[in-house]
């Protein structure tokens, strides 16, 4: 894995939002960023976006408006911090653009279309029922399915431990693997086997490390994990690069710098995600 620009690379990962729970703008968080979950994975000409937190707004603002947007949006779940950017995603205002929305966390009979269109019912939103112009389609799947959304792109899915359910993703493209595993709570009696199978041998694993092991006992049942558990999973599954993600809003830059130092000592080469970071498997 190495950092790099987006140009002329077959597979890249870019972080548009790295926080969990609620946006946390301000000077104390400027280094790592305050926007909530949104990660873009480019597989050659294909654009995949994981979660629609407030980072999705930033992605839309930086979009080259002379180029047509054609992307697949995959949701882990629809808690607010993972969908807040949707009503403010400016490419949805252009009729030339195409967006396919995928979700698998809903109970039987649930439809992602109803949720995502419900979020733009408010006419005060930038994107609302009247202004929505892009060609948007909605696709529900069952957790555990293997998806092939674009030619040459294969995505495995797995269940995560989170209130109201969530989905983990494994993206496979041209022999490289990127895994996106948030939001999930680790098990008390050993490593989560569903996650281990999903991330086995991955080039990059992005993991919900909201807490530290020391903080975690105060938040049991909230559906989140620790950077130490992520390191343990990576070690067992032989993951190449571990990316700490979904930072708690109370963890400022100084705190995250300490996490970076600690995770680097525990597992050299590990990275604490920050907005704007670009990685190449």
Residue pairs with C-beta under 8 A, 6 or more apart in sequence:
1 203
1 204
1 240
1 241
1 269
1 279
1 280
1 281
2 279
2 280
3 277
3 278
3 279
3 280
4 12
4 278
4 279
4 280
5 278
6 12
6 14
6 42
6 278
9 42
9 280
10 43
10 44
10 173
10 174
11 41
11 42
11 43
11 44
11 173
11 174
11 176
11 178
11 280
11 281
12 41
12 42
12 278
12 279
12 280
13 39
13 40
13 41
13 42
13 178
13 204
13 206
13 278
13 279
13 280
13 281
14 39
14 40
14 42
14 276
14 277
14 278
14 279
15 33
15 38
15 39
15 55
15 245
15 273
15 274
15 275
15 276
15 277
15 278
16 35
16 38
16 39
16 40
16 55
16 56
16 58
16 59
16 275
17 33
17 35
17 36
17 37
17 38
17 39
17 51
17 53
17 54
17 55
17 56
17 58
17 85
17 275
18 32
18 33
18 35
18 37
18 55
18 245
18 246
18 247
18 273
18 274
18 275
19 29
19 33
19 34
19 35
19 36
19 37
19 53
19 81
19 246
19 247
19 248
19 249
20 36
20 37
20 81
20 182
20 183
20 208
20 210
20 224
20 246
20 247
20 248
20 249
21 36
21 81
21 210
21 248
21 249
22 36
22 81
22 249
23 34
23 35
23 36
23 54
23 81
23 84
23 249
24 34
24 249
25 34
26 34
28 252
28 253
28 254
29 249
29 252
29 253
30 253
31 253
31 256
31 257
31 274
32 247
32 253
32 256
32 272
32 273
32 274
32 275
33 55
33 274
33 275
33 276
34 249
35 53
35 54
35 55
35 57
35 58
35 85
35 275
36 51
36 53
36 54
36 55
36 81
36 82
36 84
36 85
37 50
37 51
37 53
37 55
37 76
37 81
37 82
37 182
37 245
37 246
38 49
38 50
38 51
38 52
38 53
38 54
38 55
38 56
38 58
38 59
38 85
39 49
39 50
39 51
39 55
39 180
39 206
39 245
40 47
40 48
40 49
40 50
40 59
41 47
41 48
41 49
41 50
41 171
41 178
41 180
42 48
43 150
43 152
43 153
43 171
43 173
43 174
44 152
44 173
44 174
46 72
46 149
46 150
46 151
46 152
46 153
47 69
47 70
47 71
47 72
48 71
48 72
48 74
48 149
48 150
48 153
48 155
48 171
49 56
49 59
49 71
49 72
49 73
49 74
50 73
50 74
50 75
50 76
50 169
50 180
51 74
51 75
51 76
51 82
51 83
51 182
52 73
52 75
52 82
52 83
52 84
52 85
52 86
52 89
53 81
53 82
53 83
53 84
53 85
54 81
54 84
54 85
54 88
55 85
55 275
56 85
56 86
56 88
56 89
57 85
57 88
57 89
57 90
58 275
59 85
59 89
60 85
60 88
60 89
60 90
60 91
60 92
61 90
63 69
63 90
63 91
65 94
68 96
68 97
68 98
69 91
69 94
69 96
69 97
69 98
69 99
69 134
70 97
70 98
71 98
71 99
71 100
72 99
72 100
72 102
72 149
72 150
73 99
73 100
73 101
73 102
74 102
74 103
74 155
74 167
74 169
74 180
75 82
75 83
75 101
75 102
75 103
75 105
75 112
75 167
76 82
76 105
76 160
76 166
76 167
76 168
76 169
76 180
76 182
76 183
77 103
77 105
77 162
77 164
77 165
77 166
77 167
77 183
78 103
78 105
78 112
78 115
78 116
79 164
79 183
82 183
83 115
83 116
83 119
86 116
86 119
86 120
86 127
87 119
87 120
87 122
87 125
87 126
87 127
87 128
88 125
88 126
88 127
89 127
90 126
90 127
91 97
91 99
91 134
92 99
92 127
92 131
92 132
92 133
92 134
92 136
93 126
93 127
93 131
93 132
93 133
93 134
94 133
94 134
95 133
95 134
95 135
96 134
97 133
97 134
97 135
98 134
98 135
98 136
99 134
99 135
99 136
99 137
100 136
100 137
100 138
100 139
100 149
101 112
101 113
101 116
101 136
101 137
101 138
101 139
102 112
102 139
102 140
102 141
102 147
102 149
103 112
103 138
103 139
103 140
103 141
103 167
104 140
104 141
104 142
104 143
104 145
104 157
104 167
105 143
105 164
105 165
105 166
105 167
106 112
106 115
106 140
106 165
107 165
110 140
111 138
111 140
112 138
112 139
112 140
113 138
116 138
117 129
119 125
120 127
120 128
120 129
120 132
121 128
121 129
122 128
123 129
123 130
141 147
141 157
143 157
143 158
143 159
143 165
143 167
144 157
144 158
144 159
145 157
146 154
146 155
146 156
146 157
147 154
147 155
147 156
147 157
148 154
148 155
149 155
152 173
152 174
153 171
153 172
153 173
154 171
154 172
154 173
155 169
155 170
155 171
155 172
156 169
156 170
156 172
156 198
157 167
157 168
157 169
157 170
158 167
158 168
158 170
158 194
158 195
158 197
158 198
159 165
159 166
159 167
159 168
159 194
160 166
160 167
160 168
160 181
160 182
160 183
160 184
160 194
160 195
161 184
161 185
161 186
161 187
161 192
161 223
162 183
162 184
162 185
162 223
162 224
163 222
163 223
166 182
166 183
166 184
166 223
168 179
168 180
168 181
168 182
168 184
168 194
168 195
168 198
169 179
169 180
169 181
170 177
170 178
170 179
170 198
170 199
170 202
171 177
171 178
171 179
171 180
176 203
176 281
177 201
177 202
177 203
177 204
177 281
178 202
178 203
178 204
178 205
178 206
178 281
179 198
179 199
179 202
179 204
179 205
179 206
179 239
180 206
181 195
181 198
181 199
181 205
181 206
181 207
181 208
182 206
182 207
182 208
182 245
182 246
183 208
183 210
183 223
183 224
183 246
184 192
184 195
184 208
184 223
184 224
184 225
185 220
185 221
185 222
185 223
185 224
185 225
186 192
186 225
186 226
186 229
191 232
191 233
191 236
192 233
195 233
195 237
196 233
196 236
196 237
199 205
199 233
199 234
199 237
199 239
200 237
200 238
201 237
201 238
201 239
202 237
202 239
202 240
203 239
203 240
203 241
203 281
204 239
204 240
204 241
204 243
204 279
204 281
205 230
205 233
205 234
205 237
205 239
205 241
205 242
205 243
206 243
206 245
206 273
207 225
207 227
207 230
207 233
207 234
207 242
207 243
207 244
207 245
208 224
208 225
208 230
208 245
208 246
209 225
209 226
209 227
209 229
209 230
209 244
209 245
209 246
209 247
209 259
210 219
210 224
210 225
210 226
210 246
210 247
210 248
211 219
211 224
211 225
211 226
211 248
212 226
212 227
212 228
212 259
213 226
213 228
213 229
215 226
216 225
216 226
224 246
227 244
227 259
227 262
227 263
228 266
230 242
230 244
231 242
231 263
231 266
231 267
231 270
233 239
234 242
234 267
234 270
235 267
240 269
240 281
241 269
241 270
241 271
241 279
241 281
242 263
242 267
242 269
242 270
242 271
243 270
243 271
243 272
243 273
243 279
244 259
244 260
244 263
244 270
244 271
244 272
244 273
245 273
247 256
247 272
247 273
251 259
256 272
256 274
259 272
260 271
260 272
263 270
263 272
264 270
271 277
271 279
